C-alpha cells in the first residue's frame, strides 16, 4: 500500500502488512521478515482484553519481532466479541487483561512512546 504525502512535501510512505497466523512459529515469522527488516519497520500487536491468551500471544510475537530487529511496536487493546456488550462500554468483570499489563508490554517492547492505545472505549 502506497500512501502519498498529502502536502506533497516529501516521499510517499509504503506500507506492507504481514498477518502472523496463530499456528506460525518464530522460524516462520523470521523467514517472512528476515530480509526486509529496516529501522522504519513497526509491528502492531492486537490484544483482546477479554482473553488472557491473546495477551500471551502478543507477548510472544512481540519478542519475535524484537529478536528480528523490529524496535517499534504498537499495542492495540480492544474488547472482542466475548464482551457481548455494545461498544463503548466494557464491564470490568469481563476484562481478563489488566490495563497495567498492556502498558508494561508496550514499554518493554517499543522504543516509540506512547506505544499502547486502548480501543475498548473504557473511561
VOTI-416785 format. One record per residue: z, y, x of N, C-alpha, C, O, CB in turn; residue in one letter; residue number from 0. Coordinates in nm, 4 decimals, m for minus. Each point is the difference from the previous one (the first is absolute). Glycine has a CB too. Layout:
REM VOTI-416785
- Z,Y,X,Z,Y,X,Z,Y,X,Z,Y,X,Z,Y,X,A,NUM;
...
REM end
This chain:
REM VOTI-416785
- 0.0000,m0.1164,0.0855,0.0000,0.1164,m0.0855,0.0000,0.1226,0.0901,0.0841,0.0106,0.0893,0.0381,m0.1334,m0.2767,X,0;
- m0.2139,0.2147,0.1659,m0.0120,0.1199,0.0808,0.0408,0.1200,m0.0837,m0.0602,0.0278,m0.1038,m0.1244,m0.1311,0.2418,X,1;
- 0.2875,0.1745,m0.0923,0.0481,0.1193,m0.0697,m0.0398,0.1239,0.0790,0.0533,0.0232,0.1086,0.1407,m0.1523,m0.2075,X,2;
- m0.2868,0.2091,0.0467,m0.0383,0.1222,0.0718,0.1103,0.1052,m0.0107,0.0759,0.0022,m0.0969,m0.3194,m0.0509,0.0522,X,3;
- 0.2512,0.1344,0.1441,0.0950,0.1108,m0.0037,m0.0473,0.0971,m0.1070,m0.1082,0.0572,0.0133,0.1682,m0.0836,0.2339,X,4;
- 0.0194,0.0470,m0.3548,m0.0457,0.0865,m0.1095,m0.0171,0.1453,0.0431,m0.0722,0.0748,m0.0659,0.1871,m0.2270,m0.0928,X,5;
- m0.0511,0.1936,0.2666,m0.0138,0.1374,0.0493,m0.1066,0.0120,0.1078,m0.0273,0.1089,0.0505,0.2667,m0.0712,m0.1043,X,6;
- m0.2983,m0.1495,0.0878,m0.1075,m0.0057,0.1006,0.0424,0.0601,0.1335,m0.0786,0.0674,0.0666,m0.0874,m0.0550,m0.2513,X,7;
- 0.2921,m0.0377,0.2232,0.0501,0.0519,0.1269,m0.0057,m0.1028,0.1111,0.0114,0.0355,0.1173,0.1355,0.1157,m0.2447,X,8;
- m0.1639,m0.2751,0.0939,0.0039,m0.1027,0.1033,m0.0711,m0.1254,m0.0447,m0.0685,m0.0022,m0.1023,0.2824,0.0954,0.1845,X,9;
- m0.1961,m0.1974,m0.0035,m0.0682,m0.1256,m0.0328,0.0595,m0.0668,m0.1234,0.1106,0.0318,m0.0436,m0.1632,m0.0606,0.2852,X,10;
- m0.0222,m0.0617,m0.2947,0.0457,m0.0768,m0.1149,0.1033,m0.1028,0.0463,0.0096,m0.0311,0.1187,m0.2323,0.0645,m0.2365,X,11;
- 0.2984,m0.0847,0.0233,0.0979,m0.1031,0.0283,m0.0519,m0.1313,m0.0563,m0.0370,m0.0086,m0.1171,0.2280,0.1759,0.1136,X,12;
- m0.1932,m0.2687,0.0877,m0.0446,m0.1306,m0.0465,0.1220,m0.0874,m0.0274,0.0874,m0.0156,0.0852,m0.3033,0.0359,0.0462,X,13;
- 0.2201,m0.0769,m0.2519,0.1092,m0.0877,m0.0392,m0.0523,m0.1420,m0.0143,m0.1068,m0.0232,m0.0567,0.2244,0.2133,m0.0608,X,14;
- m0.0417,m0.2831,0.1692,m0.0309,m0.1407,m0.0162,0.1247,m0.0668,m0.0553,0.1086,0.0155,0.0559,m0.2792,m0.0142,0.1344,X,15;
- 0.1566,m0.0739,m0.2973,0.1127,m0.0682,m0.0616,m0.0099,m0.1489,0.0292,m0.1053,m0.0616,m0.0169,0.1194,0.2367,m0.1648,X,16;
- 0.0973,m0.2315,0.2258,0.0079,m0.1428,0.0247,0.1187,m0.0527,m0.0792,0.1146,0.0354,0.0280,m0.2195,m0.0147,0.2043,X,17;
- 0.0779,m0.1039,m0.3297,0.1077,m0.0610,m0.0767,0.0491,m0.1223,0.0762,m0.0794,m0.0799,0.0498,m0.0168,0.1638,m0.2702,X,18;
- 0.2282,m0.0971,0.2288,0.0597,m0.1136,0.0683,0.0559,m0.0945,m0.1061,0.1078,0.0245,m0.0542,m0.0521,0.1158,0.2605,X,19;
- m0.1283,m0.2481,m0.2364,0.0457,m0.0935,m0.1035,0.1319,m0.0662,0.0369,0.0354,m0.0076,0.1176,m0.2727,m0.0328,m0.1791,X,20;
- 0.3082,m0.0064,m0.0366,0.1320,m0.0588,0.0220,m0.0054,m0.1248,0.0877,0.0993,m0.0326,0.0651,m0.0300,0.1233,m0.2857,X,21;
- m0.1801,m0.1601,0.2242,m0.0078,m0.1242,0.0766,m0.0361,0.0231,0.1469,0.0019,m0.0945,0.0789,m0.0672,m0.0210,m0.2889,X,22;
- 0.0325,0.2397,0.2482,m0.0358,0.0264,0.1386,0.1186,m0.0201,0.0920,0.1156,0.0185,m0.0379,m0.2883,0.1424,m0.0391,X,23;
- 0.1399,m0.1996,0.1998,0.0988,m0.0073,0.1069,m0.0210,0.1202,0.0909,m0.0961,0.0751,m0.0166,0.1058,m0.3300,0.0056,X,24;
- 0.0799,0.2727,0.1064,m0.0173,0.1103,0.0947,m0.1303,m0.0173,0.0785,m0.0664,0.0987,0.0315,0.3172,m0.0733,m0.0132,X,25;
- m0.2873,m0.1483,0.0131,m0.1253,m0.0247,0.0723,m0.1216,0.0466,m0.0816,m0.0936,0.0575,0.0555,0.2019,m0.2540,0.0597,X,26;
- m0.1066,0.1719,m0.2456,m0.1090,0.0471,m0.0866,m0.0091,0.1522,0.0044,m0.1087,0.0568,0.0110,0.1387,m0.2573,m0.1611,X,27;
- 0.0862,0.2656,0.1412,0.0040,0.1462,0.0018,m0.0533,0.0534,0.1326,m0.0831,0.0908,0.0023,0.2798,m0.0937,m0.1589,X,28;
- m0.1484,m0.0540,0.2665,m0.0429,0.0464,0.1325,m0.1510,m0.0184,0.0197,m0.0664,0.0853,0.0589,0.2942,m0.1423,0.0314,X,29;
- m0.2801,m0.0532,m0.1391,m0.1432,m0.0246,0.0126,m0.0802,0.1069,m0.0751,m0.1077,0.0401,0.0442,0.1528,m0.2874,m0.0222,X,30;
- 0.0074,0.2923,m0.1336,m0.0683,0.0993,m0.0819,0.0027,0.1394,0.0633,m0.0996,0.0722,m0.0047,0.1598,m0.2067,m0.1964,X,31;
- 0.0529,0.1724,0.2599,0.0146,0.1376,0.0481,m0.0056,0.0148,0.1514,m0.0035,0.1123,0.0503,0.1376,m0.0713,m0.2504,X,32;
- m0.1351,m0.1498,0.2724,0.0148,0.0036,0.1450,m0.0975,0.0937,0.0712,0.0408,0.0765,0.0873,0.0401,m0.3073,m0.1044,X,33;
- m0.2061,0.2258,m0.0184,m0.1003,0.0776,0.0719,m0.0008,0.1476,m0.0391,m0.0464,0.0842,0.0769,m0.0888,m0.2906,m0.0617,X,34;
- 0.1856,0.2379,m0.1327,m0.0224,0.1336,m0.0541,0.1222,0.0907,m0.0041,m0.0094,0.1092,m0.0561,m0.1663,m0.2120,m0.0753,X,35;
- 0.2899,0.0640,0.1874,0.1206,0.0820,m0.0103,m0.0138,0.1244,0.0869,m0.0355,m0.0077,0.1176,0.1742,m0.1977,m0.1632,X,36;
- m0.1095,0.3208,m0.0155,m0.0005,0.1262,0.0743,0.1265,0.0773,m0.0342,0.0748,m0.0386,m0.0897,m0.3286,0.0458,0.0912,X,37;
- 0.2770,0.1002,0.0690,0.1200,0.0809,m0.0244,m0.0043,0.0692,m0.1357,0.1020,0.0517,m0.0457,m0.0813,m0.0168,0.2913,X,38;
- m0.1359,m0.0329,m0.3105,m0.0128,0.0648,m0.1311,0.0221,m0.0979,m0.1157,m0.0052,0.0400,m0.1163,m0.1545,0.1221,0.2189,X,39;
- 0.1840,m0.2881,m0.0721,0.0161,m0.1000,m0.1061,0.1370,0.0078,m0.0648,0.1000,0.0306,0.0650,m0.2592,m0.1779,0.0551,X,40;
- 0.1616,0.1193,m0.2487,0.1245,m0.0063,m0.0775,m0.0010,m0.1263,m0.0842,m0.1055,m0.0483,m0.0411,0.1239,0.3010,0.0351,X,41;
- 0.1006,m0.3051,m0.0190,0.0161,m0.1125,m0.0914,0.0769,0.0502,m0.1207,0.0915,0.0813,0.0132,m0.0949,m0.2522,0.1761,X,42;
- m0.0336,0.1226,m0.3069,0.0721,0.0334,m0.1232,0.0672,m0.1279,m0.0483,m0.0664,m0.1004,m0.0257,m0.0974,0.2885,m0.0368,X,43;
- 0.2958,m0.1833,0.0507,0.0782,m0.1143,m0.0449,0.0475,0.0277,m0.1419,0.0674,0.1000,m0.0244,0.0055,m0.1555,0.2617,X,44;
- m0.1076,m0.0323,m0.3310,0.0408,0.0157,m0.1394,0.1201,m0.0895,m0.0269,m0.0005,m0.1178,0.0358,m0.2366,0.1735,m0.1059,X,45;
- 0.3404,0.0005,0.0068,0.1194,m0.0766,m0.0316,0.0302,0.0154,m0.1485,0.0154,0.1113,m0.0502,0.0750,m0.0809,0.2852,X,46;
- m0.0821,m0.1437,m0.3045,0.0422,m0.0016,m0.1399,0.1521,m0.0028,0.0017,0.0593,m0.0994,0.0418,m0.2718,m0.0216,m0.1231,X,47;
- 0.2761,0.2283,0.0368,0.1462,0.0095,0.0082,0.0709,m0.0986,m0.0921,0.1217,m0.0163,0.0098,m0.1483,0.2554,0.0488,X,48;
- m0.0463,m0.3045,m0.1471,0.0584,m0.1029,m0.0876,m0.0027,m0.1377,0.0651,0.0475,m0.0968,m0.0596,m0.1195,0.2299,m0.1389,X,49;
- 0.0177,m0.1439,0.3189,m0.0208,m0.1298,0.0628,0.0408,0.0065,0.1471,m0.0699,0.0610,0.0810,m0.1185,m0.1121,m0.2419,X,50;
- 0.3004,m0.0111,0.1957,0.0495,0.0021,0.1374,m0.0975,m0.0671,0.0967,m0.0079,0.0396,0.1163,0.2411,m0.0410,m0.2054,X,51;
- m0.3071,m0.0988,0.0432,m0.0988,m0.0660,0.0857,m0.1101,0.0969,0.0423,m0.0572,m0.0140,0.1081,0.1062,m0.2033,m0.2228,X,52;
- m0.0783,0.3141,0.0307,m0.0994,0.1015,0.0318,0.0438,0.0815,0.1212,m0.0813,0.0322,0.0867,0.0140,m0.0217,m0.3284,X,53;
- 0.1956,0.0226,0.2473,0.0543,0.0723,0.1152,m0.0113,m0.0849,0.1264,m0.0419,0.0495,0.1047,0.2004,0.0749,m0.2561,X,54;
- m0.1213,m0.2516,0.1419,m0.0064,m0.0892,0.1163,m0.1430,m0.0113,0.0521,m0.0226,0.0006,0.1210,0.2199,m0.1287,m0.2091,X,55;
- m0.2937,0.1177,m0.0032,m0.1408,m0.0086,0.0400,m0.0459,0.1292,0.0675,m0.0730,m0.0042,0.0990,0.0302,m0.1549,m0.2886,X,56;
- 0.0852,0.2731,0.1366,m0.0374,0.1283,0.0607,0.0600,0.0125,0.1396,m0.0664,0.0483,0.0917,0.0526,0.0570,m0.3200,X,57;
- 0.1376,m0.1478,0.2452,0.0638,0.0032,0.1317,m0.0767,m0.0864,0.0996,m0.0262,0.0422,0.1126,0.2489,m0.0031,m0.2220,X,58;
- m0.2581,m0.1591,0.0675,m0.0740,m0.0903,0.0887,m0.1363,0.0577,0.0370,m0.0374,0.0005,0.1173,0.1561,m0.1952,m0.2205,X,59;
- m0.1926,0.2430,0.0043,m0.1320,0.0549,0.0282,0.0072,0.1312,0.0778,m0.0888,0.0312,0.0793,0.0060,m0.1412,m0.2864,X,60;
- 0.1890,0.1859,0.1835,0.0208,0.1207,0.0796,0.0212,m0.0325,0.1470,m0.0487,0.0713,0.0877,0.1462,0.0394,m0.2878,X,61;
- m0.0254,m0.2175,0.2264,0.0201,m0.0437,0.1394,m0.1313,m0.0491,0.0611,m0.0249,0.0205,0.1188,0.2628,m0.0834,m0.1729,X,62;
- m0.3214,m0.0018,m0.0270,m0.1318,m0.0412,0.0484,m0.0805,0.1225,0.0415,m0.0589,0.0040,0.1080,0.0636,m0.2071,m0.2579,X,63;
- m0.0059,0.3029,0.0620,m0.0764,0.1220,0.0285,0.0532,0.0683,0.1252,m0.0768,0.0468,0.0841,0.0290,m0.0181,m0.3290,X,64;
- 0.1792,m0.0236,0.2561,0.0627,0.0614,0.1174,m0.0413,m0.0737,0.1278,m0.0340,0.0634,0.0998,0.2293,0.0101,m0.2421,X,65;
- m0.1924,m0.2055,0.1394,m0.0368,m0.0765,0.1193,m0.1491,0.0119,0.0316,m0.0412,m0.0221,0.1139,0.2276,m0.1364,m0.1638,X,66;
- m0.2669,0.1930,m0.0499,m0.1435,0.0203,0.0223,m0.0300,0.1416,0.0499,m0.1147,0.0323,0.0308,0.0669,m0.2012,m0.2098,X,67;
- 0.1518,0.2534,0.1869,m0.0197,0.1358,0.0508,m0.0133,0.1067,m0.1072,m0.0315,0.1148,0.0313,m0.0756,m0.2183,0.1611,X,68;
- 0.1301,0.0686,m0.3171,m0.0077,0.0989,m0.1080,0.1377,0.0648,m0.0130,0.0959,m0.0644,m0.0426,m0.2790,m0.0665,m0.0809,X,69;
- 0.1920,0.2589,0.1605,0.1288,0.0683,0.0046,0.0267,0.0876,m0.1218,0.1124,0.0465,m0.0190,m0.1313,m0.0506,0.2644,X,70;
- m0.0811,0.0267,m0.3264,0.0156,0.0777,m0.1229,0.0029,m0.0972,m0.1167,m0.0996,m0.0660,m0.0298,m0.0185,0.2683,0.1296,X,71;
- 0.2335,m0.2106,m0.1659,0.0123,m0.0901,m0.1140,0.0655,0.0750,m0.1152,0.1040,0.0638,0.0162,m0.0877,m0.2659,0.1364,X,72;
- m0.0778,0.1931,m0.2658,0.0484,0.0665,m0.1201,0.0532,m0.1066,m0.0955,m0.0659,m0.1011,m0.0242,m0.1003,0.2928,0.0524,X,73;
- 0.2860,m0.1684,m0.0821,0.0607,m0.0923,m0.0951,m0.0067,0.0635,m0.1381,0.0560,0.1072,m0.0226,0.0981,m0.2049,0.2003,X,74;
- m0.2227,0.0310,m0.2699,m0.0071,0.0454,m0.1386,0.0823,m0.0965,m0.0845,m0.0256,m0.1204,m0.0009,m0.2056,0.2248,0.0345,X,75;
- 0.3298,m0.0509,m0.1042,0.0792,m0.0857,m0.0881,m0.0378,0.0287,m0.1443,m0.0153,0.1152,m0.0406,0.2054,m0.1223,0.2072,X,76;
- m0.2048,m0.1008,m0.2432,m0.0357,0.0128,m0.1406,0.0719,m0.1078,m0.0787,0.0506,m0.0970,0.0564,m0.2759,0.1953,0.0020,X,77;
- 0.2288,m0.0801,m0.1886,0.0637,m0.0982,m0.0880,m0.1096,m0.0845,m0.0621,m0.0853,0.0508,m0.0727,0.2824,0.1029,0.0243,X,78;
- m0.1945,m0.2819,0.0773,m0.1016,m0.0913,m0.0514,0.0203,m0.0324,m0.1463,0.0883,0.0559,m0.0651,m0.1091,m0.1506,0.2914,X,79;
- m0.0602,0.0050,m0.2777,0.0049,m0.0326,m0.1432,0.1313,m0.0644,m0.0443,0.0263,m0.0096,m0.1199,m0.2710,m0.0181,0.1299,X,80;
- 0.3273,m0.0165,0.0848,0.1265,m0.0631,m0.0389,0.0964,0.0995,m0.0632,0.0964,m0.0400,m0.0653,m0.1273,m0.1243,0.2493,X,81;
- 0.0056,0.2935,m0.1651,0.0918,0.0993,m0.0563,m0.0074,0.0025,m0.1528,0.0987,0.0321,m0.0661,m0.1227,0.1047,0.2752,X,82;
- m0.0929,m0.1705,m0.2657,m0.0215,m0.0035,m0.1457,0.0485,0.1271,m0.0698,0.0324,m0.0017,m0.1187,m0.0098,m0.2461,0.1285,X,83;
- m0.0181,0.3541,0.0627,0.0416,0.1281,m0.0550,m0.1114,0.0992,0.0281,m0.0480,0.0071,0.1132,0.2960,m0.0584,m0.0806,X,84;
- m0.2896,0.1265,m0.1300,m0.1073,0.0961,0.0258,0.0394,0.0979,0.1105,0.1135,0.0474,0.0063,m0.1881,m0.0686,m0.2452,X,85;
- m0.0221,0.0498,0.3253,0.0232,0.1001,0.1034,0.0334,0.1313,m0.0684,m0.0476,0.0216,m0.1115,m0.1097,m0.1377,0.2740,X,86;
- 0.2338,0.2031,m0.1049,0.0454,m0.0033,0.1368,0.1438,m0.0489,0.0169,0.0577,0.0213,0.1066,m0.2147,0.1624,m0.0651,X,87;
- 0.2176,m0.2482,m0.1415,0.1405,m0.0367,0.0106,0.0162,m0.1453,0.0426,m0.0581,m0.0898,m0.0609,0.1129,0.2590,m0.1141,X,88;
- 0.0234,m0.1919,0.2785,0.0326,m0.1344,0.0465,0.1505,m0.0177,m0.0092,0.0738,0.0678,0.0714,m0.2750,m0.0743,0.0836,X,89;
- 0.2487,m0.0827,m0.2409,0.1444,m0.0228,m0.0078,0.0545,m0.0487,0.1339,m0.0582,m0.0897,0.0609,0.0362,0.0367,m0.3054,X,90;
- 0.1324,0.1104,0.2911,0.0540,m0.0356,0.1319,0.0287,m0.1485,0.0168,m0.0107,m0.0519,0.1111,0.1079,0.2774,m0.1028,X,91;
- m0.0608,m0.2954,m0.1159,0.0328,m0.1419,0.0125,m0.1220,m0.0868,0.0342,0.0160,m0.1141,0.0434,0.1686,0.1520,m0.2065,X,92;
- m0.3052,0.0148,0.1440,m0.1209,m0.0748,0.0334,m0.0449,0.0218,0.1437,m0.0877,m0.0712,0.0490,0.0213,0.0876,m0.2862,X,93;
- 0.1244,0.0791,0.3037,m0.0387,0.0319,0.1374,0.0595,m0.1046,0.0948,0.1221,m0.0117,0.0110,m0.1344,0.2601,m0.0666,X,94;
- m0.0731,m0.3234,0.1231,0.0442,m0.1024,0.0943,m0.0053,0.0478,0.1445,0.0586,m0.0620,0.0888,m0.1378,m0.1101,m0.2488,X,95;
- 0.0087,0.2823,0.1832,m0.0126,0.0548,0.1349,0.0594,0.1404,m0.0002,m0.0566,0.0905,m0.0614,m0.1525,m0.2289,0.1090,X,96;
- 0.3220,0.1583,0.0200,0.0629,0.1322,0.0023,m0.0875,0.1040,0.0707,m0.0730,m0.0311,0.0941,0.2966,m0.0811,m0.0962,X,97;
- m0.2141,0.2335,m0.0449,m0.0745,0.1111,0.0602,0.0308,0.0127,0.1502,m0.0880,0.0320,0.0799,0.0911,0.0876,m0.3025,X,98;
- 0.1226,m0.1451,0.2590,0.0407,0.0100,0.1413,m0.0762,m0.1003,0.0869,m0.0329,0.0299,0.1147,0.2610,0.0470,m0.1876,X,99;
- m0.2561,m0.1948,0.0189,m0.0757,m0.1005,0.0753,m0.1429,0.0465,0.0247,m0.0561,m0.0244,0.1069,0.1984,m0.1561,m0.2065,X,100;
- m0.2006,0.2469,0.0015,m0.1363,0.0504,0.0143,m0.0057,0.1134,0.1019,m0.0931,0.0079,0.0802,0.0451,m0.0735,m0.3175,X,101;
- 0.1479,0.1529,0.2335,0.0074,0.1085,0.0985,0.0146,m0.0580,0.1400,m0.0657,0.0453,0.0937,0.1692,0.1080,m0.2652,X,102;
- m0.0158,m0.2552,0.1858,0.0204,m0.0648,0.1294,m0.1305,m0.0592,0.0514,m0.0343,0.0167,0.1171,0.2723,m0.0667,m0.1791,X,103;
- m0.3115,m0.0199,m0.0260,m0.1267,m0.0615,0.0382,m0.0971,0.1052,0.0528,m0.0640,m0.0198,0.1032,0.0994,m0.1599,m0.2754,X,104;
- m0.0457,0.2897,0.1019,m0.0917,0.1067,0.0404,0.0397,0.0598,0.1353,m0.0860,0.0261,0.0841,0.0428,0.0239,m0.3262,X,105;
- 0.1719,m0.0286,0.2625,0.0484,0.0573,0.1265,m0.0252,m0.0973,0.1152,m0.0390,0.0419,0.1090,0.2155,0.0895,m0.2337,X,106;
- m0.1546,m0.2597,0.1015,m0.0157,m0.1003,0.1051,m0.1449,m0.0162,0.0450,m0.0257,m0.0211,0.1186,0.2235,m0.0955,m0.2115,X,107;
- m0.2920,0.1260,0.0003,m0.1372,m0.0386,0.0301,m0.0970,0.1144,0.0259,m0.1089,m0.0240,0.0520,0.1545,m0.1705,m0.1881,X,108;
- m0.0108,0.3158,0.1024,m0.0998,0.1064,0.0066,0.0418,0.1161,0.0887,0.1157,0.0420,m0.0012,m0.1861,m0.1072,m0.2252,X,109;
- m0.0243,0.1162,0.3030,0.0254,0.1214,0.0772,m0.0231,0.1238,m0.0861,0.0416,0.1099,0.0367,m0.1081,m0.2294,0.1744,X,110;
- 0.0012,0.1022,m0.3237,m0.0261,0.1099,m0.0920,0.1185,0.0133,m0.0953,0.0468,m0.1000,m0.0545,m0.2980,0.0638,0.0711,X,111;
- 0.2998,0.1571,m0.0371,0.1117,0.0228,m0.0921,m0.0378,0.1121,m0.0963,m0.0614,0.0970,0.0444,0.2305,m0.1738,0.1296,X,112;
- m0.1368,0.0698,m0.3009,0.0598,m0.1148,m0.0669,m0.1030,m0.1111,m0.0135,m0.1205,0.0252,0.0001,0.2789,0.1255,m0.1248,X,113;
- m0.1095,m0.2742,0.1129,m0.0901,m0.1140,m0.0105,0.0259,m0.0823,m0.1250,m0.0711,m0.0972,m0.0254,0.0580,0.0921,0.2724,X,114;
- 0.1146,0.0425,m0.3264,0.0264,m0.0716,m0.1248,m0.0274,0.0917,m0.1174,0.0470,0.1137,m0.0039,0.1259,m0.2576,0.1165,X,115;
- m0.2495,0.0932,m0.2083,m0.0315,0.0751,m0.1203,0.0316,m0.0881,m0.1204,m0.0575,m0.1077,m0.0157,m0.1235,0.2417,0.1353,X,116;
- 0.2711,m0.0886,m0.2030,0.0474,m0.0759,m0.1154,m0.0831,0.0356,m0.1221,0.0018,0.1141,m0.0462,0.2310,m0.1224,0.1420,X,117;
- m0.3055,m0.0895,m0.1479,m0.0854,0.0211,m0.1160,0.0570,m0.0638,m0.1254,m0.0721,m0.0216,m0.0974,m0.1229,0.0309,0.2493,X,118;
- 0.3259,m0.0398,m0.1499,0.0629,m0.0652,m0.1151,0.0296,0.0969,m0.1124,0.0200,m0.0426,m0.1138,0.0779,m0.1223,0.2684,X,119;
- m0.0945,0.2931,m0.1265,0.0306,0.0988,m0.1018,0.1499,0.0196,m0.0219,0.0413,0.0704,m0.0922,m0.2558,m0.1295,m0.0146,X,120;
- 0.2956,m0.0036,0.1923,0.1440,0.0182,m0.0119,0.0400,0.1387,0.0461,m0.0657,0.0593,0.0856,0.1005,m0.3041,m0.0512,X,121;
- 0.0735,0.2967,m0.0916,0.0452,0.1336,0.0431,0.0562,m0.0017,0.1397,0.0422,0.1038,0.0508,0.0062,m0.0480,m0.2858,X,122;
REM end
